[in-house]
Amino acid sequence: MFLRNAWYMAGWSTDFTADKPVAVKMLKEPIVVYRTADGGIAALEDRCCHRLAPLSVGVVEGDDIRCMYHGIKFAPDGSCTEIPGQDRISPAVRVKSYPVQERHACVWVWMGDPKNADESLIPKIHGSDDPFWALGCSTLDIAANAELICDNLLDLSHAPFVHAGTFAGADPESIKLMLAGEAKRELVELSHGVRAERWQLGRTSHIYLGDVATDEHVVSDFVTPGVFTLTITTYTPGVLERAKDNGGQLEEPFFMRTTNQMITPIDEHSSKFFFNFGPWAKSAELKEHAFSIAAKAFLEDKAIIEAQQEMIDQSPDSKMIMLAMDQPVVHYNKIRDRIRVEYAEL
């Protein structure tokens, strides 16, 4: 069951250009997103209330969108502003409108009750417009239920296996350190999600920096309705020991990288997976290299999750069992269910 009262990503800001409506499907609902005359964003039901033709094949005129079946025109609030050949417009001639915001170089749509649309709940990700980072962006279609993708991101213990040749760099020592770090991760519950912190100490090679010894601090946040932010901060080896002599204060890192990953359900068996990835701007020359590794790794996730979905479809009566590695999944599911209760979605 989808969590409805939440902001879902409809696409990157660059996906929506002037005068061109875009059809998106979210939580089984067809939506048309378009830019208004001042460059703002509007989101309407992608279904003209007259003959049910899609508005996404219509034309943007100023702030409005015109259905190109019979020429009926609608404003960003869903009200009808023109019916060709008819002066009187009934209030019943309207389409559903959605609260929509553009933040962090992304477009977000509130899929629940409009009166609950709280802009402070828009996920605080690192967007491609953040000057601190040098980020590449992309989108994948994944033929799987969104909850399977959420589980994948909540439990990074899969990384040494699914991503042995990418994020682990095909290095046995790096794989061991990743496993050790996940075993010692610390979990903190957030108001709308879960934070996990872990250290990977004593790496002797680095997939982005080469033969450089490092200690790395890995922090991941996963918040409703399916937004993952991972930031890895890189230090010279021995950073924790040196911090003890400095009142616990960590020294300045010499490298950082981040990724933000947003999951939007299309229906029960398909999802949009939006991601960005890259180093801090101080190492912008590594942007393309880092992004290429990440893009390959996320295709590895796509393959295993789609295979998992196929197996679930083949054996719908089989049940998953939970292990110690699934603690973040358990914590997050409790928080998600609490939010559903708060909004009376259960």
Rosetta silent file (secondary structure, phi, psi, omega in degrees, C-alpha in Angstrom):
SEQUENCE: MFLRNAWYMAGWSTDFTADKPVAVKMLKEPIVVYRTADGGIAALEDRCCHRLAPLSVGVVEGDDIRCMYHGIKFAPDGSCTEIPGQDRISPAVRVKSYPVQERHACVWVWMGDPKNADESLIPKIHGSDDPFWALGCSTLDIAANAELICDNLLDLSHAPFVHAGTFAGADPESIKLMLAGEAKRELVELSHGVRAERWQLGRTSHIYLGDVATDEHVVSDFVTPGVFTLTITTYTPGVLERAKDNGGQLEEPFFMRTTNQMITPIDEHSSKFFFNFGPWAKSAELKEHAFSIAAKAFLEDKAIIEAQQEMIDQSPDSKMIMLAMDQPVVHYNKIRDRIRVEYAEL
SCORE:     score description
SCORE:     0.000 S_00000001
   1 L     0.000  129.783 -177.778    0.000    0.000    0.000 S_00000001
   2 L   -72.394  142.206  167.464    1.405    3.376   -1.021 S_00000001
   3 L   -79.223  115.362 -171.392    2.035    6.097    1.520 S_00000001
   4 L   -89.588  -40.089 -176.089   -0.039    8.883    0.002 S_00000001
   5 L   -81.824   79.160 -177.074    0.557   11.897    2.231 S_00000001
   6 L  -164.519  161.898  176.015    4.110   12.594    1.114 S_00000001
   7 E   -91.640  121.862  177.625    6.116   14.453   -1.522 S_00000001
   8 E  -109.792  144.777  178.807    7.157   12.230   -4.431 S_00000001
   9 E   -77.948  126.325  177.226    9.675   13.172   -7.064 S_00000001
  10 E   -92.109  -24.665 -179.860    8.101   13.616  -10.497 S_00000001
  11 E   165.242  174.616  174.804   11.380   14.320  -12.289 S_00000001
  12 E   -75.028  151.690  178.514   14.455   16.511  -12.522 S_00000001
  13 H   -53.638  -36.408 -178.447   13.902   20.201  -13.104 S_00000001
  14 H   -70.587  -11.959  177.608   15.532   19.778  -16.512 S_00000001
  15 H   -74.837  -16.335 -172.901   12.834   17.257  -17.497 S_00000001
  16 L  -118.498  107.612 -176.690   10.263   20.038  -17.638 S_00000001
  17 L  -109.535  165.804 -177.164   10.823   22.707  -20.264 S_00000001
  18 L   -60.901  138.997  171.727    8.731   25.682  -21.345 S_00000001
  19 L    67.492   13.958 -179.415    5.583   25.024  -23.418 S_00000001
  20 L  -130.825  103.522  177.861    5.911   21.227  -23.275 S_00000001
  21 L   -68.854  147.620 -177.094    3.610   19.239  -20.978 S_00000001
  22 E  -124.548  129.452  177.021    5.038   15.993  -19.606 S_00000001
  23 E   -85.128  128.005  172.638    3.040   12.888  -18.694 S_00000001
  24 E  -130.396  155.281  176.292    4.082   11.161  -15.479 S_00000001
  25 E  -125.754  126.783 -176.642    2.444    8.336  -13.575 S_00000001
  26 E  -138.070  128.833  178.675    2.713    8.193   -9.804 S_00000001
  27 L    52.716   38.787  177.794    0.923    5.847   -7.411 S_00000001
  28 L    72.032    9.269 -179.373   -1.187    4.613  -10.336 S_00000001
  29 E  -107.827  128.412  176.342   -2.418    8.141  -11.072 S_00000001
  30 E   -77.614  128.842 -176.731   -1.822    9.809  -14.478 S_00000001
  31 E  -131.958  142.879  171.824   -0.494   13.353  -14.003 S_00000001
  32 E  -110.772  130.442  179.359    0.549   16.071  -16.428 S_00000001
  33 E  -116.900  134.380  179.710    3.300   18.425  -15.286 S_00000001
  34 E  -150.429  161.554  178.141    4.073   21.649  -17.135 S_00000001
  35 E   -93.388  138.250  177.301    5.750   25.010  -16.692 S_00000001
  36 L   -84.964  178.773 -173.357    3.671   28.162  -16.429 S_00000001
  37 L   -58.979  -32.940 -179.123    4.466   31.480  -18.108 S_00000001
  38 L   -90.253    9.505  179.928    6.765   32.604  -15.269 S_00000001
  39 L    88.759    1.390  176.838    8.675   29.301  -15.245 S_00000001
  40 L   -72.189 -177.069 -175.109    6.741   27.863  -12.315 S_00000001
  41 E  -121.716  137.263  173.125    5.372   24.336  -12.159 S_00000001
  42 E  -125.428  147.941  178.427    1.789   23.050  -12.377 S_00000001
  43 E  -136.372  121.554 -178.782    0.559   19.480  -11.894 S_00000001
  44 E  -129.056  159.653  169.706   -2.904   18.322  -12.977 S_00000001
  45 E   -56.577  130.868 -176.901   -4.737   15.079  -13.484 S_00000001
  46 L   -86.901   57.282 -176.263   -3.748   13.939  -16.978 S_00000001
  47 L  -158.204  106.295  177.172   -7.332   13.336  -17.979 S_00000001
  48 L   -61.659  134.550 -176.049   -9.676   15.928  -19.461 S_00000001
  49 L   -73.725   -7.510 -179.208  -13.007   15.716  -17.649 S_00000001
  50 L   -80.109  -69.938 -178.728  -14.913   16.051  -20.927 S_00000001
  51 L  -120.553   16.425  173.007  -13.955   12.979  -22.986 S_00000001
  52 L    65.285   24.812  174.581  -11.075   11.719  -20.858 S_00000001
  53 L   -75.909  149.240 -179.810   -8.376   12.560  -23.404 S_00000001
  54 L   -70.694  130.677  176.941   -4.883   13.032  -21.933 S_00000001
  55 H   -70.931  -19.905 -178.199   -3.950   16.650  -21.291 S_00000001
  56 H   -67.644  -14.410  173.950   -0.293   15.731  -21.781 S_00000001
  57 H   -98.817   13.571  178.394   -0.882   15.713  -25.533 S_00000001
  58 L   -89.608 -161.860 -174.856   -2.331   19.198  -25.229 S_00000001
  59 E  -128.093  134.697  175.512   -0.773   22.643  -25.542 S_00000001
  60 E   -83.155  129.053  177.931    0.457   25.019  -22.825 S_00000001
  61 E  -127.955  100.234 -175.998   -0.927   28.528  -23.248 S_00000001
  62 L    66.556 -118.561  177.109    0.494   30.946  -20.697 S_00000001
  63 L   -91.837   -9.060 -172.271   -0.362   29.491  -17.294 S_00000001
  64 E  -104.519  169.703  175.751   -3.049   27.174  -18.682 S_00000001
  65 E  -129.132  134.116 -176.911   -3.144   23.931  -20.620 S_00000001
  66 E  -106.766  128.287  172.898   -5.532   23.259  -23.485 S_00000001
  67 L   -69.931  130.177 -176.446   -6.890   19.815  -24.307 S_00000001
  68 L   -96.307   22.689  169.948   -6.360   19.265  -28.019 S_00000001
  69 L   -91.932  -54.552  178.604   -9.392   17.027  -28.454 S_00000001
  70 L  -126.283    8.456  172.648  -12.102   19.705  -28.128 S_00000001
  71 L    83.469   11.102  179.937  -10.042   22.719  -27.039 S_00000001
  72 L   -71.632  137.550 -173.619  -11.130   22.929  -23.390 S_00000001
  73 E  -117.315  141.721 -176.277   -8.615   24.881  -21.327 S_00000001
  74 E  -127.575  145.161  177.451   -7.666   24.452  -17.665 S_00000001
  75 L   -87.648  167.999  179.531   -5.810   26.638  -15.150 S_00000001
  76 L   -58.794  -23.233  177.428   -3.088   25.366  -12.746 S_00000001
  77 L   -86.327    3.694  177.723   -5.728   24.998  -10.008 S_00000001
  78 L    91.469   -8.801 -179.719   -7.710   22.622  -12.245 S_00000001
  79 E   -74.298  152.089  178.706  -10.557   25.035  -13.000 S_00000001
  80 E   -84.694  130.939 -179.634  -11.815   25.395  -16.556 S_00000001
  81 E  -109.523  -11.364  178.749  -11.050   28.761  -18.142 S_00000001
  82 E  -162.099  135.078  168.565  -12.460   28.206  -21.626 S_00000001
  83 E  -124.669  110.511 -177.454  -14.884   25.967  -23.511 S_00000001
  84 L   -54.258  131.409  177.171  -14.841   26.800  -27.231 S_00000001
  85 L    78.741   10.000 -178.315  -18.284   27.856  -28.473 S_00000001
  86 E  -142.446  125.616 -178.479  -19.742   28.068  -24.962 S_00000001
  87 L   -82.616  -42.469 -177.015  -19.853   31.094  -22.663 S_00000001
  88 L   -81.480  132.228  178.358  -21.110   29.482  -19.483 S_00000001
  89 L  -119.603  114.875  178.271  -18.644   27.254  -17.639 S_00000001
  90 L   -69.278  141.757  175.601  -20.030   24.985  -14.955 S_00000001
  91 L   -60.044  -18.919  179.359  -17.894   24.621  -11.797 S_00000001
  92 L   -72.435  -17.516  179.189  -18.135   20.874  -12.387 S_00000001
  93 L   -84.707   91.694 -179.741  -15.892   21.231  -15.429 S_00000001
  94 E  -159.529  163.465  176.448  -12.533   20.915  -13.720 S_00000001
  95 L  -122.778  160.347 -179.739   -9.715   18.450  -13.217 S_00000001
  96 L   -67.526  135.839  173.280   -7.830   17.472  -10.087 S_00000001
  97 E  -111.744  155.792 -177.701   -4.810   19.612   -9.264 S_00000001
  98 L  -121.654  139.068  169.304   -1.850   18.560   -7.127 S_00000001
  99 L   -59.747  133.608 -176.480    0.361   20.583   -4.794 S_00000001
 100 E  -142.940  140.851 -179.969    3.725   20.827   -6.555 S_00000001
 101 E  -139.478  151.837  175.617    7.064   22.365   -5.636 S_00000001
 102 E  -114.157  113.322  179.864   10.473   22.702   -7.268 S_00000001
 103 E  -141.530  146.121  174.408   13.352   22.191   -4.839 S_00000001
 104 L    57.004   34.970 -178.846   16.933   20.914   -5.100 S_00000001
 105 L    63.332   26.963  177.253   16.699   20.821   -8.910 S_00000001
 106 E  -131.611  158.024  174.018   13.787   18.370   -8.614 S_00000001
 107 E  -109.612  127.751 -175.578   10.017   18.609   -9.002 S_00000001
 108 E  -117.648  136.931  179.167    7.978   17.195   -6.105 S_00000001
 109 E  -121.426  132.284  176.150    4.264   16.356   -6.104 S_00000001
 110 E   -86.651  120.400 -171.944    2.137   15.836   -2.980 S_00000001
 111 L   -97.689   -2.784 -179.467   -0.010   12.779   -3.616 S_00000001
 112 L  -100.455 -154.994  179.447   -2.232   12.924   -0.528 S_00000001
 113 L   -62.285  123.697 -177.408   -4.844   15.315    0.794 S_00000001
 114 H   -56.265  -30.241 -178.458   -3.861   18.822   -0.420 S_00000001
 115 H   -70.395  -14.318  177.616   -4.631   20.360    2.970 S_00000001
 116 H   -94.620    0.818 -173.868   -1.834   18.223    4.451 S_00000001
 117 L   -70.626   97.812 -177.870    0.780   19.413    1.926 S_00000001
 118 L  -100.825  113.072 -177.205    3.554   20.684    4.216 S_00000001
 119 H   -64.328  -22.844  178.950    6.454   22.176    2.258 S_00000001
 120 H   -69.143  -14.111  179.251    8.789   21.563    5.207 S_00000001
 121 H   -90.167   -1.185  174.333    8.434   17.832    4.510 S_00000001
 122 L   -62.222  125.149 -175.443   10.035   18.086    1.065 S_00000001
 123 L   -55.415  136.523 -177.631   13.130   15.856    1.440 S_00000001
 124 L   -91.924   82.455 -179.238   16.313   17.847    2.041 S_00000001
 125 L   -97.222  171.121  170.057   18.612   16.246   -0.504 S_00000001
 126 L   -88.150  109.779 -178.820   21.805   17.494   -2.149 S_00000001
 127 L   -88.553  166.439  179.819   20.598   18.709   -5.520 S_00000001
 128 L   -68.029  -11.222  176.839   22.618   19.210   -8.677 S_00000001
 129 L   -91.338    2.617  179.328   22.235   22.952   -8.075 S_00000001
 130 L   -80.723  116.006 -174.863   24.181   22.727   -4.790 S_00000001
 131 L   -67.592  -12.310  179.555   27.564   24.418   -5.435 S_00000001
 132 L   -72.230  -24.616 -173.345   29.278   22.273   -2.802 S_00000001
 133 E  -116.834  157.855  172.902   28.924   19.177   -4.994 S_00000001
 134 L  -117.782   92.887 -167.813   29.700   18.147   -8.585 S_00000001
 135 L  -114.482  136.174  167.859   26.816   15.816   -9.331 S_00000001
 136 E   -97.754  151.802 -175.039   25.614   13.921  -12.376 S_00000001
 137 E  -127.013  149.728  176.316   21.924   12.939  -12.568 S_00000001
 138 E  -160.027  176.839 -178.235   19.987   10.125  -14.196 S_00000001
 139 E  -141.473  139.116  175.047   16.793    8.063  -14.044 S_00000001
 140 E  -123.564  143.397  168.016   16.087    4.340  -14.223 S_00000001
 141 E   -94.187  125.752 -178.900   12.842    2.458  -14.780 S_00000001
 142 E  -119.298  123.981 -178.156   12.761   -0.550  -12.470 S_00000001
 143 L   -83.971   71.017 -178.738   10.193   -3.304  -13.000 S_00000001
 144 L  -161.292  158.744  175.313    9.609   -3.919   -9.316 S_00000001
 145 L   -64.079  140.424 -176.417    7.556   -2.780   -6.367 S_00000001
 146 H   -59.482  -31.631 -177.954    8.963    0.361   -4.764 S_00000001
 147 H   -65.717  -28.848  176.667    9.213   -1.311   -1.352 S_00000001
 148 H   -67.981  -35.543  177.334   11.794   -3.758   -2.706 S_00000001
 149 H   -70.361  -40.287  176.468   13.946   -0.808   -3.786 S_00000001
 150 H   -58.782  -46.396  179.907   13.480    0.812   -0.379 S_00000001
 151 H   -59.300  -39.810  179.810   14.629   -2.381    1.334 S_00000001
 152 H   -60.518  -42.475 -176.710   17.701   -2.464   -0.896 S_00000001
 153 H   -78.982  -28.832  178.479   18.741    1.061    0.100 S_00000001
 154 H   -70.780  -30.257 -176.141   17.962    0.633    3.775 S_00000001
 155 L  -115.524   93.386 -177.291   20.228   -2.399    4.058 S_00000001
 156 H   -79.867    5.384  176.154   23.643   -1.646    2.570 S_00000001
 157 H   -67.097  -10.243  175.656   25.005   -5.029    3.611 S_00000001
 158 H   -75.222  -20.677 -170.264   24.188   -6.073    0.035 S_00000001
 159 H   -57.466  -44.488 -178.837   26.890   -3.759   -1.340 S_00000001
 160 H   -64.229  -16.455 -177.546   29.922   -6.046   -0.977 S_00000001
 161 H  -102.252  -55.236  179.368   28.086   -8.732   -2.950 S_00000001
 162 H   -65.749  -35.178 -173.840   25.919   -6.939   -5.516 S_00000001
 163 L  -114.554   32.980 -177.714   28.599   -4.262   -6.047 S_00000001
 164 L   -58.293  -36.031 -176.863   31.767   -6.293   -5.562 S_00000001
 165 L   -94.697   -3.044 -178.735   33.181   -5.074   -8.875 S_00000001
 166 L  -113.989  -84.859 -177.633   31.979   -1.473   -8.684 S_00000001
 167 L   -64.430  -31.296  178.040   31.751    0.237   -5.285 S_00000001
 168 L   -84.224  -10.706  175.679   34.004   -2.389   -3.695 S_00000001
 169 L    67.743   21.910 -178.519   36.484   -2.076   -6.549 S_00000001
 170 L    54.862   30.402 -177.766   36.937   -5.858   -6.856 S_00000001
 171 L  -110.099  113.523 -178.638   39.229   -5.574   -3.823 S_00000001
 172 H   -55.594  -37.101 -179.810   38.842   -8.368   -1.206 S_00000001
 173 H   -67.380  -40.072  177.623   40.134   -6.095    1.569 S_00000001
 174 H   -63.825  -38.806  178.474   37.618   -3.382    0.700 S_00000001
 175 H   -62.839  -43.489  178.341   34.840   -5.957    0.735 S_00000001
 176 H   -61.664  -41.144 -179.666   35.893   -7.126    4.217 S_00000001
 177 H   -67.694  -37.248  177.458   35.970   -3.535    5.480 S_00000001
 178 H   -64.558  -43.230  178.477   32.522   -2.816    4.070 S_00000001
 179 H   -63.403  -42.316  179.671   31.110   -5.894    5.774 S_00000001
 180 H   -64.141  -40.180  179.615   32.791   -4.977    9.067 S_00000001
 181 H   -64.438  -41.314  179.402   31.449   -1.447    8.862 S_00000001
 182 H   -66.487  -35.975 -179.876   27.882   -2.617    8.268 S_00000001
 183 H   -65.066  -25.878 -177.103   28.111   -5.046   11.198 S_00000001
 184 L  -108.197   13.448 -177.050   29.008   -2.125   13.517 S_00000001
 185 L   -62.886  150.631  176.260   26.668    0.508   12.106 S_00000001
 186 E  -109.351  133.723 -178.141   24.759    2.722   14.501 S_00000001
 187 E  -107.983  137.429  174.940   21.085    3.430   13.881 S_00000001
 188 E  -131.111  130.676  176.913   19.206    6.574   14.842 S_00000001
 189 E   -81.511  131.633  174.776   15.497    7.080   14.232 S_00000001
 190 E  -100.057  172.336 -178.039   14.582   10.376   12.566 S_00000001
 191 L   -62.452  -32.280 -178.348   11.125   11.951   12.582 S_00000001
 192 L  -129.057   24.788 -179.746   10.436   10.567    9.096 S_00000001
 193 E   176.283 -154.791 -173.534   13.109    7.933    8.635 S_00000001
 194 E  -135.826  139.444  172.865   16.319    6.263    9.747 S_00000001
 195 E  -115.111  135.523  175.671   19.970    7.324    9.864 S_00000001
 196 E  -123.102  134.096  177.300   22.816    4.808    9.829 S_00000001
 197 E  -124.349  140.923  176.721   26.453    5.663   10.549 S_00000001
 198 E  -154.379  158.285  175.558   29.487    3.456   10.147 S_00000001
 199 E  -112.803  142.200  169.632   33.271    3.709    9.707 S_00000001
 200 E  -117.549  100.658 -170.641   35.386    1.858    7.177 S_00000001
 201 E  -100.749  136.018  172.690   38.851    2.061    8.661 S_00000001
 202 E    82.985   30.984  175.087   42.143    1.185    7.012 S_00000001
 203 E   -69.024  136.882 -178.387   41.273    1.025    3.332 S_00000001
 204 L  -101.721   -8.329  175.704   44.445    0.556    1.299 S_00000001
 205 L  -146.849  163.116 -173.191   42.969    1.501   -2.082 S_00000001
 206 E  -141.560  130.749 -173.489   40.213    3.752   -3.303 S_00000001
 207 L   -67.524  -19.897 -179.882   38.005    3.369   -6.389 S_00000001
 208 L  -106.068  -27.435 -173.550   38.114    7.108   -7.090 S_00000001
 209 L  -106.924   -9.467  179.364   41.529    8.129   -5.746 S_00000001
 210 E    89.356 -147.555 -176.211   43.668    5.092   -6.620 S_00000001
 211 L   -79.529   72.163  179.902   46.305    3.584   -4.312 S_00000001
 212 L  -126.480  128.525  177.583   45.567    5.873   -1.386 S_00000001
 213 L   -77.991  136.892 -175.038   45.115    4.665    2.178 S_00000001
 214 E  -145.890  157.261  161.109   41.964    6.076    3.804 S_00000001
 215 E  -114.744  137.492 -176.458   39.544    5.990    6.712 S_00000001
 216 E  -129.570  135.356  175.936   35.955    6.720    5.674 S_00000001
 217 E  -102.210  122.300 -173.520   32.891    7.865    7.589 S_00000001
 218 E  -115.727  119.471  179.874   29.678    6.713    5.912 S_00000001
 219 E  -123.491  127.762  178.317   26.350    8.306    6.817 S_00000001
 220 E  -128.429  133.929  173.421   23.058    7.344    5.171 S_00000001
 221 E  -113.969  136.657  174.000   19.597    8.791    5.720 S_00000001
 222 E  -129.283  116.345 -176.135   16.451    7.128    4.432 S_00000001
 223 E  -125.096  158.426  179.034   13.237    9.138    4.814 S_00000001
 224 L   -64.050  147.684    4.010    9.664    8.797    3.656 S_00000001
 225 L   -92.698    7.276 -178.909    8.335    8.195    1.096 S_00000001
 226 L   152.560   57.543 -175.509   11.550    6.634   -0.276 S_00000001
 227 E  -124.935  124.192 -172.799   14.426    9.099   -0.368 S_00000001
 228 E  -119.118  128.893  174.600   18.007    8.013    0.324 S_00000001
 229 E  -125.403  125.772  179.697   21.003   10.260    0.918 S_00000001
 230 E  -123.963  125.943  177.711   24.475    8.776    1.384 S_00000001
 231 E  -126.647  128.455 -178.584   27.510   10.907    2.179 S_00000001
 232 E  -118.011  123.086 -177.235   31.019    9.464    2.534 S_00000001
 233 E  -111.179  127.783 -170.505   33.747   11.582    4.092 S_00000001
 234 E  -109.656  131.450 -179.333   37.354   10.537    3.542 S_00000001
 235 E  -126.545  164.846  170.198   40.271   11.101    5.935 S_00000001
 236 L   -71.180  150.574 -175.324   43.878   10.027    6.178 S_00000001
 237 L   -56.795  145.742  179.322   44.277    6.821    8.232 S_00000001
 238 L    89.438   14.483 -174.297   44.201    7.145   12.007 S_00000001
 239 H   -62.397  -37.070 -178.273   41.656    9.961   12.092 S_00000001
 240 H   -69.728  -36.676  176.411   39.783    8.585   15.109 S_00000001
 241 H   -65.111  -42.068  179.365   42.964    8.261   17.160 S_00000001
 242 H   -66.445  -32.623  179.338   43.945   11.816   16.330 S_00000001
 243 H   -65.620  -30.751  177.830   40.464   13.008   17.266 S_00000001
 244 H   -61.550  -34.052  179.674   40.953   11.632   20.789 S_00000001
 245 L   -82.649   -2.534 -177.160   43.850   14.047   21.223 S_00000001
 246 L  -122.796   32.807  178.162   41.676   16.873   19.909 S_00000001
 247 L    65.174   25.823 -179.890   38.706   16.590   22.252 S_00000001
 248 L    84.474   -0.038 -178.788   36.842   14.330   19.853 S_00000001
 249 L   -80.533  123.444  177.795   36.938   16.904   17.058 S_00000001
 250 L   -75.277  145.628  176.412   37.504   15.385   13.633 S_00000001
 251 L   -74.410  172.237  177.213   40.033   17.043   11.334 S_00000001
 252 L   -67.628  135.740  177.409   39.116   18.401    7.921 S_00000001
 253 L   -73.164  166.819  174.882   38.578   15.642    5.328 S_00000001
 254 L  -111.247   -1.684  177.784   40.499   15.536    2.071 S_00000001
 255 E  -162.442  145.568  174.618   37.695   14.086   -0.063 S_00000001
 256 E  -142.439  153.073  172.998   33.911   13.717    0.010 S_00000001
 257 E  -148.022  157.241 -177.918   31.279   12.178   -2.231 S_00000001
 258 E  -147.166  160.418  170.735   27.521   11.866   -2.065 S_00000001
 259 E  -144.526  145.851  174.630   24.520   10.304   -3.736 S_00000001
 260 E  -126.608  131.291 -174.632   20.804   11.017   -3.497 S_00000001
 261 E  -133.178  124.893 -174.391   18.321    8.421   -4.648 S_00000001
 262 E  -120.341  128.985 -176.689   14.574    8.971   -4.929 S_00000001
 263 E  -109.800  126.212  176.541   12.004    6.226   -5.485 S_00000001
 264 E  -123.519  115.938  177.521    8.589    6.982   -6.975 S_00000001
 265 E   -66.561  136.258  170.433    6.093    4.118   -7.363 S_00000001
 266 E   -92.198  -51.462  172.620    4.333    3.945  -10.701 S_00000001
 267 E  -153.036 -164.771 -175.245    2.183    0.981   -9.707 S_00000001
 268 L   -67.476  -17.847 -174.520    2.604   -2.219   -7.685 S_00000001
 269 L  -125.547   12.431  178.462    5.135   -3.665  -10.153 S_00000001
 270 E  -152.484  148.778 -174.512    7.038   -0.700  -11.544 S_00000001
 271 E  -147.408  156.414  168.901    8.914    2.308  -10.166 S_00000001
 272 E   -98.167  135.709  178.412   10.994    5.304  -11.147 S_00000001
 273 E  -122.452  107.607  178.409   14.458    5.458   -9.619 S_00000001
 274 E   -98.559  137.678  178.608   16.065    8.895   -9.735 S_00000001
 275 E  -147.954  148.736  165.174   19.682    9.271   -8.662 S_00000001
 276 E  -126.752  164.710 -175.707   22.562   11.672   -8.603 S_00000001
 277 E  -164.515  142.738  174.762   26.156   10.962   -7.659 S_00000001
 278 E   167.512  173.072  179.075   29.448   12.776   -7.503 S_00000001
 279 E   -86.888  174.465  171.531   32.353   14.206   -5.501 S_00000001
 280 E   -67.785  160.920 -173.258   32.552   17.524   -3.767 S_00000001
 281 H   -62.674  -22.313  177.776   33.246   20.466   -6.051 S_00000001
 282 H   -62.738  -23.227  179.846   36.892   20.553   -4.932 S_00000001
 283 H  -119.944   40.352 -175.629   37.342   17.339   -6.938 S_00000001
 284 H   -58.965  -23.589  179.661   35.024   18.182   -9.824 S_00000001
 285 H   -64.940  -16.808  179.168   37.499   16.613  -12.266 S_00000001
 286 H   -93.042    1.716 -173.617   36.382   13.218  -10.881 S_00000001
 287 H   -55.900  -53.620 -176.025   32.696   13.844  -11.569 S_00000001
 288 H   -65.882  -40.294  178.920   32.362   11.800  -14.771 S_00000001
 289 H   -62.627  -48.252 -178.757   34.539    8.959  -13.480 S_00000001
 290 H   -63.442  -42.861 -178.173   32.631    8.714  -10.209 S_00000001
 291 H   -65.439  -37.095 -179.245   29.246    8.934  -11.904 S_00000001
 292 H   -64.007  -37.778  176.974   30.119    6.212  -14.407 S_00000001
 293 H   -66.183  -44.840 -179.720   30.925    3.784  -11.582 S_00000001
 294 H   -62.529  -43.960 -178.888   27.707    4.662   -9.764 S_00000001
 295 H   -60.271  -39.392  176.981   25.583    4.306  -12.893 S_00000001
 296 H   -66.676  -40.539 -179.567   26.977    0.802  -13.444 S_00000001
 297 H   -64.159  -39.151 -177.912   26.381   -0.082   -9.782 S_00000001
 298 H   -72.862  -24.038  170.407   22.752    1.014   -9.893 S_00000001
 299 H   -68.859  -31.322  174.695   22.193   -1.187  -12.923 S_00000001
 300 H   -65.115  -41.868  175.689   23.446   -4.037  -10.712 S_00000001
 301 H   -61.227  -46.463 -179.558   20.759   -3.093   -8.159 S_00000001
 302 H   -55.956  -43.865 -177.276   18.136   -2.960  -10.897 S_00000001
 303 H   -64.444  -45.971 -176.784   19.058   -6.465  -12.095 S_00000001
 304 H   -71.802  -35.838 -179.172   18.889   -8.139   -8.675 S_00000001
 305 H   -70.663  -40.406  177.933   15.700   -6.327   -7.621 S_00000001
 306 H   -66.397  -36.376  175.697   13.898   -7.155  -10.869 S_00000001
 307 H   -65.537  -38.994  176.491   14.969  -10.783  -10.493 S_00000001
 308 H   -61.354  -44.195  179.927   13.661  -10.695   -6.917 S_00000001
 309 H   -62.941  -40.442  177.567   10.321   -9.309   -8.126 S_00000001
 310 H   -60.630  -41.452 -179.697   10.039  -12.066  -10.735 S_00000001
 311 H   -68.277  -39.437  177.169   10.604  -14.702   -8.057 S_00000001
 312 H   -61.255  -41.693  179.363    8.037  -13.103   -5.752 S_00000001
 313 H   -64.653  -33.326 -179.871    5.508  -13.145   -8.602 S_00000001
 314 H   -75.670  -26.200 -176.164    6.241  -16.826   -9.213 S_00000001
 315 L  -134.513   66.670 -173.595    5.831  -17.761   -5.547 S_00000001
 316 L   -63.477  -19.164 -179.304    3.363  -15.282   -4.008 S_00000001
 317 L   -87.878   -9.134  179.625    2.745  -17.477   -0.949 S_00000001
 318 L   -75.666  140.560 -177.252    6.409  -17.570    0.080 S_00000001
 319 L  -110.132  144.370  174.203    7.312  -15.321    3.003 S_00000001
 320 L   -79.838  149.547  172.091   10.531  -13.396    3.659 S_00000001
 321 L  -109.737  151.744 -177.654   12.328  -13.880    6.955 S_00000001
 322 L  -101.985  138.993  178.531   14.044  -11.038    8.785 S_00000001
 323 L  -119.724  176.615 -178.627   17.685  -11.178    9.935 S_00000001
 324 H   -58.558  -34.525 -179.106   19.884   -8.912   12.048 S_00000001
 325 H   -65.385  -14.606 -176.182   20.992   -7.051    8.909 S_00000001
 326 H   -90.783    9.972 -178.387   17.360   -5.994    8.371 S_00000001
 327 H   -55.021  -44.250  178.146   17.160   -3.715   11.428 S_00000001
 328 H   -59.938  -36.126  178.915   17.024   -0.503    9.341 S_00000001
 329 H   -63.952  -44.580 -179.363   14.154   -1.976    7.318 S_00000001
 330 H   -62.547  -45.973 -179.857   12.235   -2.847   10.489 S_00000001
 331 H   -62.005  -45.774 -178.136   12.781    0.621   12.003 S_00000001
 332 H   -64.141  -42.413 -179.397   11.780    2.406    8.804 S_00000001
 333 H   -61.993  -35.658  176.867    8.639    0.321    8.326 S_00000001
 334 H   -64.661  -42.427 -179.822    7.509    1.208   11.848 S_00000001
 335 H   -66.325  -43.936  178.870    7.993    4.917   11.131 S_00000001
 336 H   -60.232  -42.837 -179.927    6.182    4.681    7.794 S_00000001
 337 H   -68.065  -34.412  176.495    3.252    2.888    9.436 S_00000001
 338 H   -62.489  -41.909 -179.900    3.133    5.511   12.207 S_00000001
 339 H   -65.229  -38.880  176.950    2.846    8.239    9.579 S_00000001
 340 H   -60.141  -41.571  178.351    0.038    6.334    7.874 S_00000001
 341 H   -64.657  -42.646 -179.580   -1.838    6.219   11.171 S_00000001
 342 H   -59.099  -35.743 -179.208   -1.278    9.953   11.736 S_00000001
 343 L   -95.644    8.578  179.688   -2.853   10.694    8.355 S_00000001
 344 L    57.460   39.783  178.206   -5.571    8.055    8.852 S_00000001
 345 L   -88.586  -11.503 -179.047   -4.327    6.121    5.818 S_00000001
 346 L   -96.187    0.000    0.000   -4.745    2.757    7.557 S_00000001
